[in-house]
């Protein structure tokens, strides 16, 4: 009989404890932190506030120096072609990095699957074994992203076109009520779309990826098989989604507190290094150029990646627990996964053949 979403919590906790603490291996934690980060299993909460935008002063020689005071900082007089080139490079770089992350995420999702099943993280071996499945998952994610962007454009474009055709945008003050009501309606449509996309993403990585790994099928075929399972047991899967939300909120609180403490400790030396870099740049008379700004952006990205990795390292128990939770829940409904997660004990050795003693000579 399939276990419930609550019953799967105990085996997942025991699995996490066995994998991470018996024995404790720092190298496995380090690998799992990298795999979990790239696989998108990292869940954390936080907030940010909009920075104050300083007023740009009149152009002076002193303001050209790099980090010549935050209040007096000014950019050099770039021509429009240089600005357009910088913006184009920034957009292309962001697009390439996004596609690269989706590529790594697609393969690392299967590396994480193997790591939880085997209770041992072997990135190189699992990468080679699961590369083809990862490419199929990469194709699925690209298609899903294009569909999501298409739906977003439609949801924004059609209401905007209607409002423009009716003249609401030309004189918004005369049409406050329909604009407000339309905005509220559009907000709920966006919220419903966001929740649907999130549920599809979670169910894909939890229940479709195991099928892709074990049966060498595409994500589309995995969904074709998953839908009948969900229709035949709507309550069980709904309970799973609800329980996973509760567990994710609890994990976000626990790991959020731990991460905040660790990040606060890290920001002290990081801030000292940043201040030293600012003072050194000012003393050297460096100016804001395309190269110095690029170097600053790269340094910031590296620092941000290090911070994310530290957060991922702290969250390794969650990185292992949540995939294990989904596997134990789904294994009771998917025999191929159950055979892998709970292998049958080996058969006892066969007894030696009976040899009849020779009859005595007499």
Number of C-alpha atoms within 10 A of each C-alpha: 5 15 14 17 21 13 13 21 21 12 16 21 18 12 19 24 16 13 24 19 11 9 9 12 11 11 10 18 20 18 19 29 26 21 28 26 25 22 25 17 22 22 18 19 13 7 4 5 5 5 6 6 7 11 10 12 11 9 14 10 9 14 22 20 22 25 22 20 14 10 13 18 20 25 15 15 12 11 8 9 9 12 13 12 12 14 12 12 12 13 12 12 12 12 12 12 12 11 14 12 14 20 20 17 23 27 26 25 28 27 28 29 24 22 22 23 19 13 17 15 23 17 19 9 11 18 19 11 16 21 16 15 23 25 16 18 28 20 16 17 19 14 12 15 13 12 12 15 12 11 14 14 11 12 15 12 12 11 14 14 12 12 18 13 11 11 13 17 16 12 10 13 10 12 15 12 11 13 16 11 11 13 13 12 12 15 12 11 12 16 12 12 16 14 11 12 14 12 12 14 14 14 16 21 21 21 19 23 25 24 22 22 19 12 12 16 16 21 22 15 13 19 18 12 13 17 11 11 14 13 11 10 12 12 12 17 19 13 14 20 16 13 15 19 12 12 15 16 14 12 19 20 14 13 21 19 13 14 22 14 11 15 14 11 11 13 13 10 11 13 11 11 12 12 12 12 13 16 16 14 17 16 13 11 14 15 21 19 15 15 10 14 14 14 12 13 12 12 12 12 12 12 13 12 13 12 17 18 19 19 23 28 21 20 27 25 21 22 25 26 21 22 22 25 25 21 25 27 27 23 22 17 15 18 11 14 20 17 12 13 16 11 9 9 6 6 6 6 6 6 6 6 6 6 6 6 6 6 6 5 4 3
